[in-house]
Amino acid sequence: MSTLTLITARPQPSDQEIRLVAARDARRAADLVVRKYRDGLFRHAAGILKDYEEAIDVTQEVFIRAFREPRFYADEFKMKAWLYRVTTNLCFNFVRNRKRRSAILEAEPLASVSDPGQLDVVFQSQQQDTILEAMDRLTEEHRKILMLRYYSDLSYNEIADALEVKLGTVMSRLSRAKRRLVEAMDEVEGSDRAQEV
């Protein structure tokens, strides 16, 4: 009779626990930060860039910047918000630079990258192409807040920290961004129907 050994995932340390480790061993703390945040930051970057290799580059750059940031392990420093803010900014800088060089390559949407969350069903559905094309029609401000909320699953408070805005601003901006996304999806679907005729 064989016995089945259950392997359970070890819970991630809290940011406070990582700070305590950093006081004794900066290298170990850096390893904990990378293990805790790399997957989420990669998915966030990939969702914006639509390219695995570029997302890996951005994620690596975020950690390089994090470990050069003198306040990173300070008590009041909001690690998660800072990491997502830097990731978002680097991604949008990357997209802007790509457009300036007129070297935009149409990348296939990353259906396998999304994390189970509120938009998982939508991003992996038949509407994925429509949504991604509609997202490209939004302002950078609207794309950022939608990606942080629905793709990276940050709370309103975490988004406020990441974007360095007030909670009320997050709520109103998110509401406008969702309304604009629905309009942009209608525009995309309308242009697709027109091309079929």
Backbone bond lengths (Angstrom), bond angles and torsions (degrees), N, CA, C in turn:
res aa  C-N    CA-C-N  psi(-1)  N-CA   C-N-CA  omega(-1)  CA-C   N-CA-C  phi
1 M - - - 1.453 - - 1.520 108.45 -
2 S 1.316 115.86 123.96 1.463 119.11 -177.67 1.526 109.77 -93.67
3 T 1.300 114.32 150.96 1.463 119.37 177.34 1.512 108.61 -105.58
4 L 1.308 114.76 143.86 1.458 121.17 -179.09 1.519 108.56 -99.54
5 T 1.297 116.43 122.08 1.460 120.49 178.59 1.519 108.56 -96.67
6 L 1.293 115.28 122.45 1.462 119.79 178.03 1.522 109.87 -86.44
7 I 1.301 114.35 130.22 1.463 119.29 177.41 1.520 106.98 -105.98
8 T 1.290 115.52 116.85 1.462 119.38 179.54 1.517 109.64 -105.37
9 A 1.315 114.38 145.21 1.459 119.14 179.85 1.519 109.13 -69.37
10 R 1.310 115.11 135.20 1.451 119.87 177.87 1.522 108.56 -71.57
11 P 1.327 117.30 131.67 1.468 118.63 -179.57 1.528 110.71 -64.15
12 Q 1.324 114.40 144.51 1.464 119.63 -179.86 1.527 109.43 -71.07
13 P 1.334 116.92 143.55 1.464 119.11 177.87 1.524 110.09 -69.37
14 S 1.309 115.46 151.88 1.464 119.04 175.37 1.519 108.92 -73.32
15 D 1.335 115.88 163.61 1.465 119.05 177.38 1.519 110.46 -60.81
16 Q 1.333 117.01 -35.02 1.469 120.30 179.15 1.528 110.57 -65.30
17 E 1.319 117.50 -39.85 1.469 120.50 177.53 1.528 110.16 -64.57
18 I 1.324 116.76 -38.07 1.466 120.35 177.83 1.527 110.16 -64.37
19 R 1.329 116.56 -39.27 1.479 119.76 177.54 1.525 111.37 -61.03
20 L 1.317 116.42 -40.49 1.467 120.15 179.39 1.525 111.07 -64.70
21 V 1.340 115.92 -40.21 1.464 120.02 176.91 1.528 109.94 -64.49
22 A 1.344 116.57 -40.19 1.475 121.10 -178.08 1.524 111.96 -60.97
23 A 1.328 116.67 -30.58 1.471 119.99 179.09 1.523 111.30 -65.47
24 R 1.338 116.44 -26.92 1.465 121.11 -179.32 1.523 113.15 -101.92
25 D 1.351 115.90 -36.75 1.471 120.17 -171.04 1.533 109.61 -150.04
26 A 1.325 116.84 95.80 1.468 121.73 -176.48 1.526 111.93 -63.10
27 R 1.320 117.19 -36.31 1.468 120.70 -179.09 1.536 110.67 -66.11
28 R 1.315 117.10 -42.87 1.470 121.10 178.24 1.533 110.21 -65.51
29 A 1.326 116.68 -40.64 1.471 120.43 178.97 1.527 110.28 -62.81
30 A 1.326 116.76 -41.78 1.466 120.68 178.96 1.528 110.27 -61.80
31 D 1.329 116.39 -40.47 1.465 120.56 177.93 1.526 110.68 -62.66
32 L 1.329 117.64 -40.97 1.463 121.68 178.72 1.529 111.20 -64.47
33 V 1.327 116.56 -40.80 1.465 120.62 179.06 1.529 110.10 -62.49
34 V 1.322 116.04 -46.56 1.468 120.44 -179.34 1.527 110.04 -61.80
35 R 1.315 117.99 -47.12 1.474 121.01 -179.02 1.535 111.41 -62.34
36 K 1.325 116.31 -37.51 1.462 120.21 -176.85 1.526 112.28 -73.15
37 Y 1.336 117.49 -40.22 1.466 120.25 -169.11 1.523 115.79 -109.58
38 R 1.324 119.35 -12.57 1.474 119.18 -171.43 1.522 113.82 -60.50
39 D 1.321 117.71 -44.09 1.471 119.64 -176.02 1.526 111.44 -65.48
40 G 1.320 116.43 -45.55 1.466 119.89 179.28 1.514 112.29 -64.03
41 L 1.334 117.16 -42.25 1.463 120.26 179.33 1.531 110.73 -66.95
42 F 1.328 116.52 -39.04 1.464 119.65 178.46 1.531 110.31 -62.71
43 R 1.339 116.90 -46.68 1.463 119.77 179.92 1.528 110.77 -61.58
44 H 1.320 116.00 -39.81 1.463 120.33 179.02 1.531 110.14 -62.81
45 A 1.333 116.72 -47.21 1.467 121.14 179.72 1.523 111.03 -64.18
46 A 1.323 116.78 -42.88 1.466 120.63 -179.23 1.521 110.92 -64.44
47 G 1.309 116.68 -35.32 1.458 120.08 178.35 1.513 112.57 -64.58
48 I 1.303 117.03 -33.89 1.464 120.98 178.76 1.526 110.70 -81.82
49 L 1.318 116.46 -45.94 1.470 120.80 -172.54 1.525 113.63 -84.70
50 K 1.344 117.01 -25.50 1.461 122.77 -177.86 1.522 112.09 59.94
51 D 1.324 115.63 33.84 1.458 120.44 -178.48 1.536 108.22 -151.95
52 Y 1.342 117.22 121.44 1.459 121.45 -176.62 1.528 112.23 -60.92
53 E 1.325 117.03 -49.73 1.461 119.92 -174.80 1.523 111.99 -64.01
54 E 1.330 116.75 -42.25 1.461 120.05 177.34 1.525 110.29 -63.49
55 A 1.337 116.41 -38.63 1.466 120.29 179.73 1.526 111.03 -65.36
56 I 1.325 116.84 -37.58 1.471 120.42 176.30 1.522 109.67 -63.32
57 D 1.337 116.77 -45.85 1.471 120.81 179.39 1.524 111.43 -58.52
58 V 1.322 115.77 -46.03 1.467 119.75 -178.98 1.525 110.22 -64.45
59 T 1.322 117.30 -43.70 1.465 120.76 -178.93 1.521 110.65 -61.19
60 Q 1.318 117.05 -42.51 1.466 120.23 177.48 1.524 111.00 -62.81
61 E 1.321 116.63 -42.23 1.467 120.69 179.54 1.526 111.28 -63.28
62 V 1.325 116.80 -37.29 1.473 120.40 178.44 1.523 109.97 -60.91
63 F 1.330 117.58 -45.22 1.468 119.61 -179.87 1.527 111.69 -67.72
64 I 1.309 117.38 -36.66 1.466 119.96 176.32 1.531 109.48 -59.45
65 R 1.328 115.78 -46.37 1.462 119.91 179.32 1.526 111.68 -65.48
66 A 1.327 115.81 -37.90 1.468 119.44 -179.66 1.522 110.87 -60.46
67 F 1.323 116.51 -45.26 1.459 118.83 -174.48 1.531 112.31 -79.97
68 R 1.331 115.89 -7.66 1.472 120.04 171.38 1.534 111.48 -94.56
69 E 1.330 116.09 -11.29 1.467 121.46 -178.54 1.530 109.05 -77.77
70 P 1.335 118.04 113.30 1.471 119.87 -174.89 1.531 114.45 -63.25
71 R 1.311 118.38 -23.77 1.473 121.20 -178.26 1.518 112.83 -89.72
72 F 1.307 118.78 -2.54 1.462 121.72 -166.93 1.533 113.47 -54.31
73 Y 1.329 117.95 -40.43 1.464 120.56 -178.75 1.533 112.77 -97.57
74 A 1.321 117.09 10.12 1.469 120.47 179.09 1.526 109.94 -67.20
75 D 1.332 116.09 151.35 1.472 121.26 -174.03 1.518 114.00 -56.18
76 E 1.310 118.34 -44.50 1.468 120.83 -174.66 1.535 113.28 -90.23
77 F 1.328 117.44 -1.05 1.459 121.29 -177.21 1.521 109.77 -73.69
78 K 1.329 116.90 129.71 1.465 121.84 -178.15 1.516 109.37 -93.17
79 M 1.321 114.90 91.87 1.472 121.36 -173.72 1.528 112.32 -56.10
80 K 1.332 116.65 -54.49 1.463 120.63 -174.22 1.520 111.22 -59.60
81 A 1.326 117.03 -48.07 1.462 120.76 -179.52 1.524 110.60 -61.07
82 W 1.333 116.78 -42.50 1.464 120.81 -179.68 1.529 110.26 -63.85
83 L 1.328 117.19 -45.61 1.469 120.92 -178.80 1.527 111.35 -61.07
84 Y 1.331 117.29 -43.62 1.463 119.78 -179.91 1.524 111.46 -70.52
85 R 1.327 117.66 -36.45 1.466 120.24 178.26 1.532 110.24 -63.48
86 V 1.326 116.55 -46.74 1.468 120.46 -179.84 1.532 110.26 -64.45
87 T 1.334 117.14 -41.18 1.473 120.50 178.14 1.525 110.41 -60.61
88 T 1.327 116.28 -48.27 1.463 120.82 179.80 1.519 111.02 -59.06
89 N 1.323 116.84 -48.46 1.467 120.49 -178.43 1.521 112.03 -63.22
90 L 1.330 117.39 -43.29 1.468 120.07 178.33 1.527 111.06 -62.57
91 C 1.330 116.63 -40.80 1.471 119.81 179.79 1.521 110.94 -63.05
92 F 1.326 117.03 -47.47 1.463 118.85 -178.43 1.530 111.57 -69.01
93 N 1.322 117.66 -32.07 1.474 119.79 172.64 1.528 110.01 -63.66
94 F 1.317 115.70 -41.79 1.458 121.26 179.55 1.522 110.33 -61.92
95 V 1.335 116.67 -44.91 1.469 121.08 179.55 1.521 110.32 -63.38
96 R 1.334 116.81 -44.20 1.475 120.04 178.71 1.524 111.11 -60.48
97 N 1.333 116.51 -45.19 1.461 119.68 179.85 1.528 111.30 -64.41
98 R 1.323 115.58 -37.39 1.462 119.99 178.59 1.528 109.69 -62.35
99 K 1.333 116.48 -43.16 1.466 120.25 179.69 1.520 110.92 -66.27
100 R 1.341 116.32 -40.69 1.471 119.31 179.21 1.515 111.31 -59.60
101 R 1.318 115.95 -36.77 1.473 119.05 -179.05 1.518 111.30 -81.03
102 S 1.341 117.07 -0.02 1.471 121.93 -178.80 1.514 111.73 52.80
103 A 1.320 114.91 41.23 1.461 119.34 -178.71 1.518 110.52 -122.56
104 I 1.322 117.10 39.84 1.456 120.18 -178.95 1.527 108.54 -76.60
105 L 1.286 115.60 121.13 1.460 121.00 176.62 1.517 107.48 -105.86
106 E 1.297 116.07 134.25 1.451 119.62 179.43 1.529 108.38 -71.70
107 A 1.309 115.42 110.22 1.465 120.68 179.90 1.518 109.22 -94.15
108 E 1.311 115.16 145.80 1.459 119.41 175.82 1.517 108.45 -68.18
109 P 1.310 118.95 140.33 1.461 121.16 176.13 1.527 110.37 -60.28
110 L 1.305 115.87 148.38 1.452 120.75 -175.38 1.520 111.02 -94.92
111 A 1.301 116.83 82.36 1.467 120.18 -177.21 1.521 111.58 -65.76
112 S 1.335 118.16 -29.40 1.453 120.01 -174.79 1.513 113.70 -88.51
113 V 1.327 118.40 -1.65 1.454 120.33 -175.11 1.518 112.54 -86.89
114 S 1.315 118.39 -27.90 1.455 120.10 -168.90 1.513 112.74 -66.21
115 D 1.309 114.02 147.31 1.450 123.39 -179.46 1.520 108.30 -91.36
116 P 1.318 118.70 143.99 1.459 117.49 175.61 1.520 109.16 -55.72
117 G 1.275 117.48 121.58 1.457 122.63 -176.75 1.503 109.24 -172.28
118 Q 1.300 115.29 -166.54 1.453 119.95 -173.05 1.527 113.61 -62.29
119 L 1.320 118.48 -36.32 1.460 119.31 -178.06 1.525 112.91 -99.22
120 D 1.322 116.91 6.87 1.462 119.96 -177.86 1.520 111.19 -55.61
121 V 1.309 116.62 -46.73 1.461 120.84 -177.77 1.521 110.13 -62.82
122 V 1.322 115.68 -42.01 1.463 120.07 -177.67 1.516 111.22 -69.51
123 F 1.347 116.93 -46.84 1.453 119.61 -176.53 1.518 112.55 -67.41
124 Q 1.327 118.41 -23.18 1.458 120.49 179.49 1.523 111.51 -102.68
125 S 1.300 117.21 6.19 1.461 120.80 -178.48 1.525 110.69 -89.15
126 Q 1.337 114.06 -178.05 1.456 119.57 177.48 1.519 111.34 -64.13
127 Q 1.337 117.78 -21.12 1.458 121.39 -177.61 1.525 113.07 -82.90
128 Q 1.320 118.12 1.44 1.458 120.50 -174.92 1.527 111.98 -55.66
129 D 1.309 117.12 -48.21 1.462 119.99 -179.12 1.523 111.14 -61.01
130 T 1.325 116.09 -41.96 1.467 120.91 179.68 1.516 110.62 -62.58
131 I 1.331 115.97 -44.69 1.469 119.84 -178.79 1.518 110.72 -64.62
132 L 1.329 117.21 -45.01 1.464 119.78 -179.06 1.529 111.27 -64.13
133 E 1.328 116.81 -39.62 1.468 119.39 177.17 1.525 110.41 -66.85
134 A 1.338 116.43 -39.29 1.461 120.41 177.80 1.523 110.79 -65.23
135 M 1.330 117.68 -39.28 1.473 121.22 178.14 1.524 110.62 -60.01
136 D 1.332 116.43 -36.28 1.467 120.15 179.13 1.524 112.04 -65.46
137 R 1.333 117.49 -20.35 1.460 121.65 -179.78 1.531 112.38 -87.06
138 L 1.323 117.10 -8.63 1.462 121.16 -178.01 1.524 110.70 -84.22
139 T 1.325 114.82 162.96 1.464 118.95 173.97 1.524 108.37 -69.80
140 E 1.302 116.26 160.68 1.461 120.94 178.55 1.526 110.22 -59.48
141 E 1.321 116.77 -39.51 1.468 121.88 179.31 1.528 111.25 -59.22
142 H 1.318 116.34 -44.87 1.460 120.23 179.93 1.527 111.72 -70.06
143 R 1.333 117.85 -40.60 1.470 120.48 178.26 1.529 110.20 -60.85
144 K 1.325 116.55 -45.14 1.466 120.29 -178.11 1.517 111.43 -57.34
145 I 1.320 116.09 -50.27 1.466 118.72 -173.69 1.522 111.33 -69.55
146 L 1.317 118.78 -35.44 1.462 120.86 176.88 1.524 111.25 -66.99
147 M 1.321 117.04 -41.46 1.464 120.54 179.37 1.528 110.56 -64.75
148 L 1.331 116.89 -42.82 1.458 119.64 -179.44 1.529 111.69 -64.95
149 R 1.321 116.68 -40.45 1.470 120.20 -175.84 1.522 112.74 -78.22
150 Y 1.324 117.11 -50.00 1.457 119.42 -170.15 1.519 114.22 -99.25
151 Y 1.309 117.51 -28.03 1.460 118.73 -178.45 1.525 110.52 -92.04
152 S 1.351 116.36 -42.66 1.467 120.36 -179.84 1.519 112.31 -95.56
153 D 1.348 117.19 -5.84 1.461 123.10 173.29 1.525 112.88 59.46
154 L 1.333 117.53 38.63 1.452 121.03 175.45 1.524 109.37 -80.74
155 S 1.318 116.09 148.17 1.463 120.88 176.57 1.530 109.07 -73.81
156 Y 1.328 116.66 167.22 1.467 120.06 177.61 1.529 110.80 -58.54
157 N 1.331 116.42 -41.30 1.466 119.58 179.33 1.526 111.62 -64.36
158 E 1.331 116.39 -41.21 1.473 119.66 179.11 1.528 110.75 -66.33
159 I 1.333 116.96 -36.99 1.464 119.89 176.79 1.524 109.92 -64.86
160 A 1.333 116.51 -42.67 1.472 120.04 178.28 1.524 110.15 -58.16
161 D 1.328 116.46 -42.48 1.472 119.95 177.74 1.522 111.22 -66.84
162 A 1.333 116.76 -43.56 1.463 120.75 -177.05 1.526 111.84 -64.54
163 L 1.328 116.64 -38.93 1.469 120.50 -177.59 1.527 112.43 -93.94
164 E 1.340 115.50 -5.59 1.470 122.15 -178.92 1.529 111.20 57.46
165 V 1.343 115.18 49.26 1.461 121.95 177.02 1.526 108.35 -131.19
166 K 1.329 116.15 169.92 1.458 120.96 179.19 1.525 110.41 -76.69
167 L 1.335 115.47 157.87 1.460 121.35 -178.83 1.531 111.07 -59.80
168 G 1.312 117.49 -40.98 1.466 121.07 178.30 1.517 111.99 -61.60
169 T 1.320 116.21 -36.34 1.470 120.99 177.55 1.520 110.06 -64.92
170 V 1.337 116.58 -40.91 1.471 120.71 178.19 1.524 109.27 -59.07
171 M 1.328 116.65 -47.91 1.463 120.70 -176.20 1.527 111.97 -63.39
172 S 1.335 116.94 -45.46 1.469 118.72 -179.05 1.521 111.28 -71.05
173 R 1.336 117.30 -38.87 1.462 120.53 -179.88 1.523 110.52 -66.63
174 L 1.325 116.94 -39.21 1.456 120.73 179.36 1.529 110.55 -66.28
175 S 1.310 116.17 -40.27 1.466 120.08 178.36 1.529 110.82 -61.63
176 R 1.325 116.84 -45.74 1.477 120.91 178.37 1.521 111.00 -64.74
177 A 1.336 116.69 -39.80 1.464 120.87 -178.65 1.531 110.68 -64.86
178 K 1.331 117.06 -41.25 1.473 120.20 179.06 1.525 110.70 -65.02
179 R 1.335 116.02 -42.28 1.466 120.04 178.74 1.528 110.05 -61.94
180 R 1.328 116.34 -43.52 1.467 120.67 -179.21 1.529 111.09 -67.43
181 L 1.349 117.53 -34.47 1.461 120.52 178.48 1.522 110.37 -64.39
182 V 1.324 117.28 -42.69 1.468 120.77 178.26 1.534 109.90 -61.06
183 E 1.339 116.53 -43.66 1.468 120.09 177.74 1.523 110.78 -61.67
184 A 1.330 116.54 -44.13 1.471 120.48 -178.69 1.520 110.84 -64.91
185 M 1.348 117.48 -36.70 1.466 119.97 177.14 1.521 110.97 -64.40
186 D 1.334 116.17 -39.70 1.470 119.93 176.35 1.526 110.58 -61.69
187 E 1.345 116.19 -40.76 1.473 120.49 178.86 1.520 110.84 -63.02
188 V 1.338 116.67 -44.25 1.473 120.88 -179.77 1.525 110.25 -62.90
189 E 1.343 115.58 -47.56 1.468 118.90 -178.86 1.531 110.86 -64.71
190 G 1.344 117.17 -35.11 1.461 120.91 177.36 1.515 111.91 -65.18
191 S 1.332 116.70 -41.71 1.468 119.39 179.65 1.527 110.51 -70.31
192 D 1.344 116.91 -33.05 1.468 119.56 177.42 1.529 110.56 -66.11
193 R 1.343 116.71 -41.26 1.464 120.45 179.04 1.521 110.04 -65.37
194 A 1.332 117.66 -39.69 1.450 121.64 179.89 1.524 111.08 -63.10
195 Q 1.334 116.70 -36.00 1.473 119.95 -179.94 1.520 111.28 -71.55
196 E 1.335 116.46 -28.91 1.463 119.39 -179.28 1.522 112.36 -73.08
197 V 1.338 115.90 -26.08 1.472 120.14 -176.26 1.511 111.08 -73.71
